[in-house]
Amino acid sequence: MKALPALVFDEIGEWHEAASSGSMITLETAGLEPREAYRLLAAAVTPRPIAWVTSVGQCGVVNLAPFSSYTFLAYDPPLVGISVGPGTSLLKDTLAHVRTNREFVVNAVTPELVQLVANSSRRYPPEISEAQDLGIELAPCRLVEAPRVAASPISLECVLDRIVELEDTDEHRLVVGHVVMFHISEEIWAGDRIDPLAFTPMGRIGGQLYIRAGEVIRCEPTKDERFG
Ligand SMILES: Cc1cc2nc3c(=O)[nH]c(=O)nc-3n(C[C@H](O)[C@H](O)[C@H](O)COP(=O)(O)O)c2cc1C
């Protein structure tokens, strides 16, 4: 990886290469090895929530796998998105199942679940259920066939909205799920909403590192009459 010199503004507002790069490392992505780009992005776009996805394979095998390239996309209709990368030889089981069944469940991850989450990311063959092998209790869903993880405080039943081909070298697919049902533990339910102080999700940061929800701060924009 070759770092570029940092740019600085001079006194008339023009850019120049700094004599020393100061405290910033500047890396252009053209020419980066894909693995390096992955490591940089995975450490830069953090903390990422983890979608622990249940889906159903052939003969009813329940598949369970974590995906941290995950976010909410829209709310009318409620849409979430997960980026699924290449499998070793075939598609990842989750993508194969979602393509076939057009449904899946996203389960939230709390600190007690994180070791099981990591273990469920192993390369299990499609005929072995991660959930069964790891002794993870499942509970039925209402509108989709895939079950939810019983110990997860939030599960989203999803019907496939679309699969977007990202046209990158590794053929990532953005799986867009339409959330048709929420399951929310009473422990984090504040009568009409999820209590953000009671819900303690784990986030993924670089490599095999995770971050647990910690100090919470409130921060509103200060009033500025120019913008109402
Ligand atoms: C915390 C965590 C997050 C992950 N996020 C992703 C992701 O966003 N996209 C992806 O393709 N793989 C991701 N993986 C790797 C998959 O979980 C792994 O390839 C898994 O074996 C896929 O399982 P499946 O074949 O049963 O679908 C992640 C792994 C871990 C441990």
The ligand as an SDF file (V2000), in Angstrom:
LIG
                    3D

 31 33  0  0  0  0  0  0  0  0999 V2000
  -19.7080  -10.8490   12.2620 C   0  0  0  0  0  0  0  0  0  0  0  0
  -19.6390  -11.3310   10.8450 C   0  0  0  0  0  0  0  0  0  0  0  0
  -20.1400  -10.5450    9.8230 C   0  0  0  0  0  0  0  0  0  0  0  0
  -20.1180  -11.0010    8.4960 C   0  0  0  0  0  0  0  0  0  0  0  0
  -20.6070  -10.1910    7.5280 N   0  0  0  0  0  0  0  0  0  0  0  0
  -20.6700  -10.6390    6.2460 C   0  0  0  0  0  0  0  0  0  0  0  0
  -21.2560   -9.8270    5.2250 C   0  0  0  0  0  0  0  0  0  0  0  0
  -21.7210   -8.7070    5.4650 O   0  0  0  0  0  0  0  0  0  0  0  0
  -21.3050  -10.3340    3.9650 N   0  0  0  0  0  0  0  0  0  0  0  0
  -20.8380  -11.5770    3.6650 C   0  0  0  0  0  0  0  0  0  0  0  0
  -20.9380  -12.0100    2.5150 O   0  0  0  0  0  0  0  0  0  0  0  0
  -20.2690  -12.3780    4.6300 N   0  0  0  0  0  0  0  0  0  0  0  0
  -20.1900  -11.9390    5.8970 C   0  0  0  0  0  0  0  0  0  0  0  0
  -19.6510  -12.7240    6.8760 N   0  0  0  0  0  0  0  0  0  0  0  0
  -19.2100  -14.0800    6.5210 C   0  0  0  0  0  0  0  0  0  0  0  0
  -20.4120  -15.0540    6.4850 C   0  0  0  0  0  0  0  0  0  0  0  0
  -21.0650  -15.1050    7.7300 O   0  0  0  0  0  0  0  0  0  0  0  0
  -19.8960  -16.4510    6.1460 C   0  0  0  0  0  0  0  0  0  0  0  0
  -19.4230  -16.4520    4.8100 O   0  0  0  0  0  0  0  0  0  0  0  0
  -20.9130  -17.5530    6.3130 C   0  0  0  0  0  0  0  0  0  0  0  0
  -20.2730  -18.8110    6.2130 O   0  0  0  0  0  0  0  0  0  0  0  0
  -22.0310  -17.5250    5.2880 C   0  0  0  0  0  0  0  0  0  0  0  0
  -22.8950  -18.5530    5.6460 O   0  0  0  0  0  0  0  0  0  0  0  0
  -23.9420  -19.2430    4.6560 P   0  0  0  0  0  0  0  0  0  0  0  0
  -23.1680  -19.9180    3.5560 O   0  0  0  0  0  0  0  0  0  0  0  0
  -24.6430  -20.2160    5.5400 O   0  0  0  0  0  0  0  0  0  0  0  0
  -24.8590  -18.1790    4.1270 O   0  0  0  0  0  0  0  0  0  0  0  0
  -19.5950  -12.2740    8.1930 C   0  0  0  0  0  0  0  0  0  0  0  0
  -19.0570  -13.0610    9.2340 C   0  0  0  0  0  0  0  0  0  0  0  0
  -19.0610  -12.5880   10.5320 C   0  0  0  0  0  0  0  0  0  0  0  0
  -18.4890  -13.4330   11.6390 C   0  0  0  0  0  0  0  0  0  0  0  0
  1  2  1  0
  2  3  1  0
  2 30  2  0
  3  4  2  0
  4  5  1  0
  4 28  1  0
  5  6  2  0
  6  7  1  0
  6 13  1  0
  7  8  2  0
  7  9  1  0
  9 10  1  0
 10 11  2  0
 10 12  1  0
 12 13  2  0
 13 14  1  0
 14 15  1  0
 14 28  1  0
 15 16  1  0
 16 17  1  0
 16 18  1  0
 18 19  1  0
 18 20  1  0
 20 21  1  0
 20 22  1  0
 22 23  1  0
 23 24  1  0
 24 25  2  0
 24 26  1  0
 24 27  1  0
 28 29  2  0
 29 30  1  0
 30 31  1  0
M  END
$$$$
